[in-house]
Amino acid sequence: MAEHHRQAIDRSRRLAVLVAQERAEAIRQQIAAGLTCLSVVENLVEDGRAEEAKALLKKMHRLAEAVRRHCNEPDHVPAAEVAELRESLEHLETRIAAIDQILDA
């Protein structure tokens, strides 16, 4: 009985590690998609379509907030990947802020 219990705990821990790795990958993909959307926003600004740019940029703000929450959640992603994810998030947020300044000017 004790061996069965230990095996179940081991399986649960391995599953938790896999889930955290999958979350990290999903976050990377969200950041990549956000960066792509920011390129679209920049094109909208260049084309003089400020209202459309603002609407899409608002969604990018929400995306960045959601990603930050996930990165700040303990054990939500592997500890070894948190720094890289936060660095990518900071890059996303920097681009968002730069576009905000353009639109507010």
Helices and strands as residue ranges (DSSP letters): H 2-46, H 50-72, H 79-104
